[in-house]
């Protein structure tokens, strides 16, 4: 501890953990996209992309190990710049950083409270984590340009439990609703419906949880962190 062995050395045969494979939800208009799992031609197309999938799974395993190691280090009084430096050093070791073949995908974000995303402390930034802060940690790695972009939320005060529960439930809903031929606005509508079903009590006041209208998900391309499509989290 901390982990130091590159993930590619732990899995020399490149059979990295597969993760959770989601079946598509049958849509109301009959375009179920289920043949991706059952049609022989579609299965062969998937197998032809196995090398890309292995790159992605390698990055995902690196992200999981780094995340599990770094999360307990976030405590009140932690200096965010030092935290990012340690997280990125650990990511570089586990991804076996090598020029454009493998490395960090983008600067680590540690956004606090009303700052939704994309805040990265520079050298000289003295910001420290406080007990009442809600911190969004966003970091990524890549293998041959195949990017893993993933974030988690860390907090200490239990008054934020319902807020975080709402976001987790809405995120899982978006993943479950996504699939071939699905309309992006329908994903956003499902996310918003789940998000707004939650309430949170802060300082004696009860608030409905609301999605941020201009904060979107996005597609990811090879060596391109924001690629083409935006995924809304509100109805169209």
N, C-alpha and C positions, 0 to 999 in steps of 0.2 A: 504494500500500500504506500504510494499510489501505484496503479497498474502501469507496467513498463514494457510488457511484451507485445509487439505489434500483432494485431488480430490475424494478419495474413500468415504469421508463423504458427498461430494456434490452430489454424485450419489449412494446412498445406495442400489438401486436396480441393480447396475452394468450395467445399460443401458447407457454406455458412448457414446459421440458423435462418429458417424460412420466415418465421414470424406468423402473423395472423392473416390468413387469406379470407377475404370477404366474398360471399356470394352476392350477386346483384339482386336487388329488390325488384320483383316484377312490377312493371309500370302499368298505369291504368289504360294506356293506349295499345297495349299488347307488345310493345318493343321491349322484351324482357332481357335481351342480351345474355340469356342463360347459355346459349350455345358456345360461348367462350369456354365454358367448363365441360361441355358435353360433346361438342362437334370435333371430329378428328382433325379436320383441316385447321381449325382454330387452335387446337392443342399443339399441332406441329409448328404453327407460327410462333406460339409462345416459346416452344423449345428452341427455335432458331434465335431467340433473343436471350438465351440462357446466360451468355457471357455478361450481358448488360445487367441482368437480374443479380448475378453473383457480385458484380461491382456494387450494386445498390445494397445488397444484403451485407456485404463487408462494411460499407459505410454505416449501415444501421447498427451493426454490432459494436462498432467503435463508439457511435453516439450513445448507445445504451450503457456501455462500460464507463465512459466519461461522465455521463449524467449521474449514474449511481455513485460514483466516487465523489463528485463535486457537490452534489446536493447537501450532504450533511455539513459541508464546510461553510455554508451560508448561515451565519449567525448574526444577531445584533452586534454591531461594532466592526463587522467585516468591511474592509476597504474594497470597493468595487473594482478599482483598477488592478489591485493585487489578485483578486479572484479571477478576473479575466485572463491575466497573465498565466496563472497556474492552469486554468482550464485549457487554454490554447496550447500550452506546452504539453499537457497530457494528450490532447487530441493529436498533436504532431507526432508524438511517439507511437501512439496506437495505430494511426493510419499509415505509419511508415513514410512520412513526408518525402516526396521525391519530385521536385519540380512541378511540371504540369500533369504528371501521372497520378499524383495523390497528394492531398494536403487539406488545408482549411478552405472552406467554400466562401466565407465572408467574415468580416469582423464580428466578434461576439457582442451581442446586445444585452444590456442589463437595464431595462427600463423600469422606472419606479412610479407607482401610483397613477397620476393623471397622464403620464407619458406612456402611450400605448405600445410603442415599438421603436426600434432602430436608434436607441441611445447607446453609444459606445464611449466609455471614459478614455480620455487621452492621458499621456504622462503628465503628472502634476495635478490631476483631478483627485481631490481629497474626499469625495463623497463616500460616506459609510452607510451601511444598512442599519435601519432602526427597527424597533419592535413593531411599530404600527405600519411599516412599509409593506406594500405588495410589489414584489419584484418579478418581472418577466425575463427569464433567461433564454436567449435565442442564439443558437450556435449551429454550425454545420460543417460537414466534411465532404470531400468528393474523392472518387476513384475514377480515373480516366474521364473526368468531367461529369460523371453521373453523381448528382448532388443529393445529399441528405440534408434537409432543412427542417429542423424540429425545435420546439420550444417547450418550456415548462414554467409554471408559476410557483413561486415560493413565498410563504408568509408565515407569521408567528401568531398573530392575534386571532383567536377562534371566532371573532365577530365576522370574519370574512368567509367562514365555512360555506354558507349558502351561495355567496357570490362565485366561489370557485366551483362548487357543485354545478351551478348553472352553466358555467363555461365548459366544464367537462362533458356534461350531458349534451349540450348543443354541438360540441365538436364531434362527439361520437355519432350524433344524428347526421351531421353533414357527411361523415365518412360512409355511413350506412346508406344514405340516399344517393351518393355519387355512383355513376356508372355510365356505360356507353349510351349515347343518344339522350341522356338526361339533360333537361334545360337548366342552365346555371341559375336562373331566377327561381326555379323550383327548389333547388338546394337551399338558396337563401331564405325562401319562405319557411322551409322546414326548420332551419336553424333558428329563425326569429321566433317561431311559434313555441319552441322548447325553451328558449332563453327567457321569453317574457312570461312563462308560467311560474317563474321563481320570484320570490321577494327576499329582501335582506333588511335586517334592522340594524341601523347605525346611529348610535347616540340617542336612542329613544325614538327615532323616526323610522318608519317603514317605507322602503322604496321598491318599486318594481325594477327588476333587472332588465336593462335595455342593451341591445346590440349597438355597436358603433357603426353608423351608416357608411362612413367613408373608409372603413378598415376592411380590406378584402383579403381572401385567400388568393392564390395565384398558381399558375402552372409553372413548371420548372423544366428547362431545356439543358442540353449538353453544354457545360461551361456557362450557363445562363441562369441566374438565380430567379429573375422575374421574366417569364417567357410567355408573351401572348395573352393568354386568357386570365381574367380576374374572376374570382368566385365571390359573389356577394354574400353577406350574412344577414340581409334583410330581403323582404319580398320585393319583386320588381314593380 
